[in-house]
Amino acid sequence: MLNLLDYRLDNGLRVVLNEDHSAPLVAINIWYHVGSKNEPLGRTGFAHLFEHMLFSGSEHVGNNEHFRHVQSVGGVLNGTTFFDRTNYYETMPSNYLALALWLESDRMGFFLPALTQEKLDIQREVVKEERRQRYDNVPYGTAFERLLHLAYDPDYSYHWPTIGSMEDLGNASLDDIRDFFRTWYRPDNATLTIVGDFNPDEAKQLVAQYFGDIAAGGSFPPFTLQRKPLGGERRETFASTIQLPRVYRLYHLPKMGTPEWIHADLLTTVLGGDKASRLEKALVFDKQIATDVAAYVLPTEATGMLMLQATAQEGVDIADVEATIDEELARIASGSITADELTRAMNRAEMEYAHQLENYDTRADLLGMMSTYFNDPSLIDRWLDAYRAATADDLANVVRKFLVPENRVTSLFVPEAA
């Protein structure tokens, strides 16, 4: 059991402390409960833009000075954005805890006074270039975006990826940025996690000193998390400048943390999680009609997604790859998962979770997730219970219930010449 202290400041900031003196380091992680799902239509990409904007300086910290302060004492830092959250983190020598807390508090409480049109223009171009490099100008780069467009109607906020659209980024104004920041980047919408070599009384005093005077915000904009049923499979074939055809599928699941989502997570190891998986054996080794396969679930709060993909060998019809995938799914649905396969999937889950717990930075991130999505940081001690209790029939039931044509979208990438 982890040694946890969980409390709130008067302004609503949730603080989770995990004292651990096994290394002279401290990890600071702050989760804002805002991601691309909180963006209104026409304003996509704002959450990810803010991931960049909050490194462009605040009232008492200059542009990119956050990096200089942390790296000058040997620390590391970054930020990430996803559908449901944005987080920022630092791992520091433990005697620099105060520095990290001051830096995070300054951009939470004093970002807007330093915001300028020049900074917005610079970071907007950075994000646009990131979109070009990761999405628009690489083979298969728009596959995830295309799946989301198929899987969700335009008025559902998982319809677009976190990178947003070029048009919306180009239209973002300073007033839009100010409104988005005031709405979401505030203490009563954040969880601050500290893990590592620190004195709890000193940490509490520093948190109160740096964050206690930051004002809470007002109400949050309403939005629905209820997904409309697909009403049948949605498919597309997309001709692109690629050499090998590839099939992408998205299957809808219950949201993260539910038993069926956890069973689906285990199932992905059986299906395509490694070289010993069913699809790797059937497609790559036995029939030799594919070069690679992958299967995984996404850690999403509102509704779940299982992703599956396979790349065809040169000269192979992508329909043959799809047919083999469906054959393996049918076998699993009929109850063919072996005890060894289930044990291997459970062992993989245990191993990956142990690696997350042993590092201060990833443990702090887990505590932020448990607090933000499930309102319970102590869940970190019980997270694996549902994995350990799973049966082979639980995994087969995921296939029977969710991995069916009427619950999926499919995007086929084919070479333009074809």
C-alpha positions as CSV (number, residue, x, y, z in Angstrom):
1,M,0.0,0.0,0.0
2,L,1.3,3.4,-0.9
3,N,1.7,6.1,1.7
4,L,-0.7,8.7,0.5
5,L,-2.0,12.0,1.8
6,D,-5.0,13.4,-0.1
7,Y,-6.4,16.8,0.6
8,R,-7.8,20.0,-0.9
9,L,-6.9,23.6,-0.5
10,D,-9.7,26.1,0.1
11,N,-9.6,27.1,-3.6
12,G,-10.4,23.5,-4.7
13,L,-6.9,22.4,-5.7
14,R,-6.6,18.7,-5.0
15,V,-3.2,17.7,-3.6
16,V,-1.9,14.1,-3.4
17,L,1.4,13.5,-1.6
18,N,3.3,10.2,-1.7
19,E,6.4,10.2,0.5
20,D,9.1,7.8,-0.7
21,H,12.8,8.2,0.3
22,S,14.2,5.5,-1.9
23,A,15.9,8.1,-4.2
24,P,16.9,11.7,-3.7
25,L,14.4,12.9,-6.3
26,V,10.9,14.4,-6.3
27,A,8.3,14.2,-9.1
28,I,5.7,17.0,-9.5
29,N,2.8,16.3,-11.8
30,I,-0.2,18.6,-12.3
31,W,-3.3,17.3,-14.1
32,Y,-5.8,19.8,-15.5
33,H,-9.2,18.1,-16.2
34,V,-9.4,19.5,-19.7
35,G,-8.5,18.0,-23.0
36,S,-9.7,18.0,-26.6
37,K,-13.2,16.8,-25.5
38,N,-13.8,20.1,-23.8
39,E,-13.3,22.1,-27.0
40,P,-16.3,23.5,-28.8
41,L,-16.8,23.0,-32.5
42,G,-14.7,25.5,-34.4
43,R,-12.2,25.7,-31.6
44,T,-10.4,22.3,-31.9
45,G,-6.8,22.0,-30.9
46,F,-7.0,24.5,-28.0
47,A,-6.1,22.1,-25.3
48,H,-3.0,21.0,-27.2
49,L,-2.1,24.6,-28.1
50,F,-2.2,25.4,-24.4
51,E,0.3,22.6,-23.7
52,H,2.7,24.7,-25.7
53,M,1.4,28.1,-24.6
54,L,2.1,27.4,-20.9
55,F,5.8,27.1,-21.7
56,S,5.8,30.5,-23.3
57,G,6.1,32.4,-20.0
58,S,4.0,33.8,-17.2
59,E,4.2,37.0,-15.2
60,H,7.3,36.1,-13.3
61,V,8.9,33.6,-15.7
62,G,10.1,34.5,-19.1
63,N,9.5,32.8,-22.4
64,N,11.0,29.2,-22.3
65,E,12.5,30.1,-18.9
66,H,10.6,27.3,-17.3
67,F,12.8,24.9,-19.2
68,R,16.0,26.8,-18.2
69,H,15.1,26.8,-14.5
70,V,14.4,23.1,-14.3
71,Q,17.2,21.9,-16.6
72,S,19.8,24.2,-14.9
73,V,19.5,22.1,-11.7
74,G,19.5,18.7,-13.6
75,G,15.7,18.3,-13.7
76,V,13.6,17.1,-16.6
77,L,10.1,18.3,-17.6
78,N,7.4,18.2,-20.3
79,G,3.7,18.3,-20.8
80,T,1.1,16.1,-22.6
81,T,-2.5,16.5,-23.9
82,F,-5.1,13.9,-24.6
83,F,-8.9,13.8,-25.0
84,D,-9.7,14.3,-21.3
85,R,-6.7,15.9,-19.6
86,T,-3.6,18.1,-19.9
87,N,-0.7,17.5,-17.6
88,Y,2.6,19.1,-16.8
89,Y,5.4,17.5,-14.9
90,E,8.9,17.9,-13.6
91,T,11.3,15.5,-11.9
92,M,13.9,17.3,-9.8
93,P,16.6,16.7,-7.2
94,S,14.6,16.7,-4.0
95,N,16.0,19.9,-2.6
96,Y,14.4,21.8,-5.6
97,L,10.8,21.0,-4.8
98,A,10.1,24.7,-4.0
99,L,11.4,25.7,-7.4
100,A,9.1,23.3,-9.3
101,L,6.0,24.3,-7.2
102,W,6.7,28.0,-7.8
103,L,7.0,27.5,-11.6
104,E,3.8,25.5,-11.8
105,S,1.9,28.0,-9.6
106,D,3.1,31.0,-11.6
107,R,1.6,29.7,-14.8
108,M,-1.6,28.6,-13.1
109,G,-2.1,31.9,-11.4
110,F,-0.2,34.4,-13.6
111,F,-0.3,33.2,-17.1
112,L,-2.7,35.8,-18.6
113,P,-0.7,38.9,-17.7
114,A,2.2,37.6,-19.9
115,L,0.0,36.5,-22.9
116,T,0.7,38.4,-26.1
117,Q,-0.3,38.1,-29.7
118,E,3.3,37.4,-30.6
119,K,3.4,34.4,-28.3
120,L,0.1,33.1,-29.6
121,D,1.3,33.5,-33.2
122,I,4.6,31.7,-32.5
123,Q,3.1,28.7,-30.6
124,R,0.3,28.4,-33.2
125,E,2.9,28.0,-35.9
126,V,4.7,25.4,-33.8
127,V,1.5,23.4,-33.4
128,K,0.7,23.7,-37.1
129,E,4.2,22.4,-38.0
130,E,3.7,19.5,-35.5
131,R,0.5,18.6,-37.3
132,R,2.3,18.6,-40.7
133,Q,5.1,16.4,-39.3
134,R,3.0,13.9,-37.4
135,Y,-0.2,13.8,-39.3
136,D,-0.3,15.4,-42.8
137,N,3.1,14.6,-44.3
138,V,3.8,11.1,-43.0
139,P,2.5,7.7,-44.3
140,Y,-0.7,6.7,-42.6
141,G,-0.5,9.9,-40.6
142,T,-4.2,10.8,-40.7
143,A,-5.4,7.3,-39.9
144,F,-6.4,8.0,-36.3
145,E,-8.1,11.2,-37.3
146,R,-10.1,9.4,-40.0
147,L,-11.2,6.7,-37.6
148,L,-12.4,9.3,-35.1
149,H,-14.4,11.1,-37.8
150,L,-16.0,7.8,-38.7
151,A,-16.6,6.6,-35.1
152,Y,-18.2,9.8,-33.7
153,D,-20.7,12.3,-35.0
154,P,-19.4,15.8,-35.5
155,D,-21.2,17.1,-32.3
156,Y,-19.5,14.5,-30.1
157,S,-16.2,15.7,-28.7
158,Y,-14.1,12.7,-29.5
159,H,-14.8,13.4,-33.2
160,W,-11.4,15.1,-33.6
161,P,-7.8,14.4,-32.4
162,T,-6.0,16.6,-29.9
163,I,-3.9,18.2,-32.6
164,G,-7.1,20.0,-33.9
165,S,-7.6,21.4,-37.4
166,M,-5.4,23.8,-39.3
167,E,-8.4,26.1,-39.8
168,D,-9.4,26.2,-36.2
169,L,-5.8,26.9,-35.1
170,G,-5.6,29.7,-37.6
171,N,-8.8,31.3,-36.4
172,A,-7.8,31.3,-32.7
173,S,-7.8,34.8,-31.2
174,L,-6.3,36.2,-28.0
175,D,-9.8,36.5,-26.6
176,D,-10.5,32.8,-27.4
177,I,-7.3,31.9,-25.6
178,R,-8.1,34.0,-22.5
179,D,-11.6,32.5,-22.2
180,F,-10.3,28.9,-22.6
181,F,-7.7,29.5,-19.9
182,R,-10.0,31.1,-17.4
183,T,-12.6,28.3,-17.9
184,W,-10.3,25.3,-17.4
185,Y,-6.8,26.2,-16.0
186,R,-7.7,26.9,-12.4
187,P,-7.1,25.2,-9.1
188,D,-10.6,23.7,-8.7
189,N,-10.0,21.9,-12.0
190,A,-6.6,20.5,-11.2
191,T,-4.8,17.8,-9.2
192,L,-1.2,18.4,-8.0
193,T,0.7,15.2,-7.2
194,I,4.1,15.1,-5.5
195,V,6.0,11.8,-5.2
196,G,9.4,11.2,-3.8
197,D,11.9,12.4,-1.2
198,F,10.3,15.2,0.7
199,N,9.0,16.1,4.1
200,P,5.1,16.1,4.1
201,D,4.8,19.1,6.5
202,E,7.2,21.1,4.4
203,A,5.5,20.1,1.2
204,K,2.1,21.1,2.5
205,Q,3.5,24.5,3.6
206,L,5.0,25.1,0.1
207,V,1.8,24.1,-1.7
208,A,-0.2,26.5,0.5
209,Q,2.4,29.2,0.0
210,Y,2.5,29.0,-3.8
211,F,-1.1,27.9,-4.7
212,G,-3.3,29.0,-1.8
213,D,-4.0,32.5,-3.1
214,I,-4.9,31.5,-6.7
215,A,-8.7,32.0,-7.1
216,A,-11.1,29.3,-8.1
217,G,-13.2,29.7,-11.2
218,G,-16.9,29.8,-12.0
219,S,-19.1,27.1,-13.5
220,F,-18.0,24.7,-16.3
221,P,-19.7,24.6,-19.7
222,P,-22.0,21.6,-19.9
223,F,-21.5,18.8,-22.5
224,T,-22.7,15.3,-23.0
225,L,-20.6,12.2,-22.7
226,Q,-23.3,9.9,-24.1
227,R,-22.3,8.5,-27.4
228,K,-24.9,7.8,-30.1
229,P,-24.9,4.2,-31.4
230,L,-23.3,3.7,-34.8
231,G,-26.3,2.1,-36.4
232,G,-24.1,-0.4,-38.3
233,E,-20.4,-0.5,-39.4
234,R,-18.9,2.6,-41.0
235,R,-16.2,1.9,-43.6
236,E,-14.0,3.9,-46.0
237,T,-11.2,3.2,-48.4
238,F,-8.6,5.9,-48.6
239,A,-6.0,6.1,-51.4
240,S,-2.7,7.5,-50.2
241,T,0.9,7.8,-51.1
242,I,1.9,4.6,-49.3
243,Q,3.5,1.3,-50.5
244,L,1.6,-1.3,-48.5
245,P,-2.1,-1.5,-47.7
246,R,-3.2,-1.2,-44.0
247,V,-6.4,-1.9,-42.2
248,Y,-7.4,0.2,-39.2
249,R,-10.3,-0.6,-37.0
250,L,-11.8,1.1,-34.0
251,Y,-14.2,-0.8,-31.8
252,H,-16.4,1.0,-29.2
253,L,-16.0,-0.1,-25.6
254,P,-17.3,1.0,-22.2
255,K,-15.2,3.7,-20.6
256,M,-11.8,3.2,-19.0
257,G,-11.8,1.4,-15.7
258,T,-15.0,-0.6,-16.2
259,P,-14.5,-4.4,-15.9
260,E,-15.2,-4.9,-19.7
261,W,-12.6,-2.3,-20.5
262,I,-10.1,-4.1,-18.4
263,H,-11.0,-7.4,-20.0
264,A,-10.5,-5.7,-23.4
265,D,-7.1,-4.5,-22.3
266,L,-6.1,-8.1,-21.5
267,L,-7.6,-9.2,-24.8
268,T,-5.4,-6.9,-26.8
269,T,-2.3,-8.8,-25.5
270,V,-3.9,-12.1,-26.7
271,L,-4.8,-10.5,-30.0
272,G,-1.8,-8.4,-31.0
273,G,0.2,-7.2,-28.1
274,D,3.5,-9.0,-28.9
275,K,5.2,-11.6,-31.1
276,A,3.3,-14.4,-29.3
277,S,-0.1,-13.0,-30.0
278,R,-2.9,-14.6,-32.1
279,L,-2.8,-12.2,-35.0
280,E,1.0,-12.0,-35.1
281,K,1.0,-15.8,-35.5
282,A,-1.8,-16.1,-38.0
283,L,-1.0,-13.1,-40.2
284,V,2.8,-12.7,-40.0
285,F,4.2,-16.2,-39.3
286,D,1.7,-18.7,-40.6
287,K,0.0,-17.1,-43.6
288,Q,2.8,-14.5,-44.1
289,I,0.3,-12.0,-45.5
290,A,1.1,-9.1,-43.1
291,T,4.2,-7.4,-42.0
292,D,2.9,-6.2,-38.6
293,V,-0.1,-6.1,-36.4
294,A,-1.1,-4.1,-33.3
295,A,-4.0,-4.0,-30.8
296,Y,-4.5,-1.8,-27.8
297,V,-7.1,0.1,-25.8
298,L,-7.1,3.9,-25.2
299,P,-7.2,5.4,-21.7
300,T,-10.3,7.5,-22.3
301,E,-12.7,8.8,-19.7
302,A,-15.9,9.3,-21.5
303,T,-16.2,6.2,-23.6
304,G,-13.8,3.4,-24.5
305,M,-11.9,2.5,-27.7
306,L,-10.1,-0.6,-28.8
307,M,-7.7,0.0,-31.8
308,L,-6.6,-2.8,-34.2
309,Q,-4.4,-2.5,-37.2
310,A,-2.5,-4.7,-39.6
311,T,-0.2,-3.9,-42.6
312,A,-0.5,-6.3,-45.7
313,Q,2.5,-7.7,-47.4
314,E,3.3,-6.4,-50.8
315,G,0.9,-7.9,-53.4
316,V,-1.5,-9.1,-50.8
317,D,-5.2,-8.1,-51.0
318,I,-6.1,-6.2,-47.8
319,A,-9.4,-8.2,-47.8
320,D,-7.4,-11.3,-47.1
321,V,-5.9,-9.7,-44.0
322,E,-9.3,-8.6,-42.8
323,A,-10.7,-12.1,-43.3
324,T,-8.0,-13.6,-41.2
325,I,-8.5,-11.1,-38.5
326,D,-12.2,-12.0,-38.4
327,E,-11.4,-15.7,-38.4
328,E,-9.3,-15.3,-35.3
329,L,-11.9,-13.2,-33.6
330,A,-14.5,-15.9,-34.3
331,R,-12.2,-18.5,-32.7
332,I,-11.8,-16.4,-29.6
333,A,-15.5,-15.8,-29.4
334,S,-16.1,-19.6,-29.4
335,G,-14.0,-20.0,-26.3
336,S,-10.5,-20.9,-27.6
337,I,-8.4,-18.7,-25.3
338,T,-6.0,-21.0,-23.4
339,A,-4.9,-20.8,-19.8
340,D,-1.4,-20.0,-21.0
341,E,-2.7,-17.0,-23.1
342,L,-4.6,-15.6,-20.2
343,T,-1.7,-16.0,-17.8
344,R,0.6,-14.3,-20.3
345,A,-1.8,-11.4,-20.6
346,M,-2.1,-11.0,-16.9
347,N,1.7,-11.2,-16.5
348,R,2.1,-8.5,-19.1
349,A,-0.3,-6.2,-17.2
350,E,1.4,-6.9,-13.9
351,M,4.9,-6.2,-15.4
352,E,3.9,-2.9,-17.1
353,Y,2.1,-1.7,-14.0
354,A,5.1,-2.5,-11.8
355,H,7.3,-0.4,-14.1
356,Q,4.9,2.5,-13.8
357,L,4.9,2.3,-10.0
358,E,8.7,2.0,-9.6
359,N,9.4,5.3,-11.2
360,Y,8.5,8.5,-9.4
361,D,7.4,10.3,-12.5
362,T,5.1,7.6,-13.9
363,R,3.7,6.9,-10.4
364,A,2.8,10.6,-10.0
365,D,1.1,10.4,-13.4
366,L,-0.9,7.4,-12.3
367,L,-2.0,9.1,-9.1
368,G,-3.1,12.1,-11.1
369,M,-5.1,9.9,-13.4
370,M,-6.8,8.0,-10.5
371,S,-7.7,11.3,-8.9
372,T,-9.0,13.0,-12.0
373,Y,-10.9,10.2,-13.7
374,F,-12.0,8.2,-10.6
375,N,-11.8,10.7,-7.7
376,D,-9.8,8.2,-5.7
377,P,-6.0,8.2,-5.7
378,S,-5.9,5.1,-3.5
379,L,-7.3,3.1,-6.4
380,I,-3.7,2.9,-7.5
381,D,-3.3,0.1,-4.8
382,R,-6.4,-1.9,-6.3
383,W,-6.1,-1.2,-10.0
384,L,-4.8,-4.7,-10.8
385,D,-7.5,-6.5,-8.8
386,A,-9.9,-6.7,-11.8
387,Y,-7.1,-7.9,-14.1
388,R,-6.3,-10.7,-11.7
389,A,-9.9,-11.7,-11.4
390,A,-10.5,-12.0,-15.2
391,T,-11.3,-15.3,-16.8
392,A,-10.9,-16.6,-20.4
393,D,-14.6,-16.3,-20.9
394,D,-14.5,-12.6,-19.8
395,L,-12.1,-12.0,-22.7
396,A,-14.2,-14.0,-25.1
397,N,-17.3,-12.1,-24.1
398,V,-15.6,-8.9,-25.1
399,V,-15.2,-10.3,-28.6
400,R,-18.8,-11.5,-28.7
401,K,-20.3,-8.3,-27.3
402,F,-18.1,-5.5,-28.7
403,L,-15.7,-6.8,-31.5
404,V,-18.6,-7.2,-33.9
405,P,-19.1,-5.4,-37.3
406,E,-22.0,-3.2,-36.1
407,N,-19.8,-1.8,-33.3
408,R,-16.8,-0.9,-35.4
409,V,-15.5,1.6,-37.9
410,T,-12.9,0.6,-40.5
411,S,-10.5,2.6,-42.6
412,L,-8.6,0.9,-45.3
413,F,-5.4,2.7,-46.5
414,V,-4.5,1.6,-50.0
415,P,-1.7,2.7,-52.4
416,E,-2.8,5.4,-54.9
417,A,-1.6,3.2,-57.7
418,A,-4.1,0.5,-56.7
